[in-house]
């Protein structure tokens, strides 16, 4: 399993008020959230973000109302507050 830092996010539809992230940037590459969800769920890769002075794991959770998977951080929920503090891709 390889570890990767998520350095930026792209929000769905370009609407800065939405809480939905549709892609993340790792290095200089942009990946759709569905691909990241698959890699995390399969145990293929680990993703994390810098928050303060810590590495915080990015995890997959299910939205209670829709049942759809989404990315958040360990200890976080919806909206994915820590991910939303990252720069925009």
Secondary structure, 3 states (H helix, E strand, C coil): CEEEEEEEEEEHHHCCCCCCEEEEEECCEEEEHHHHHHHHHHCCEEEEEEECCEEEEEEEEECCCCCCEEEEECCCCCCCHHHHCCEEC
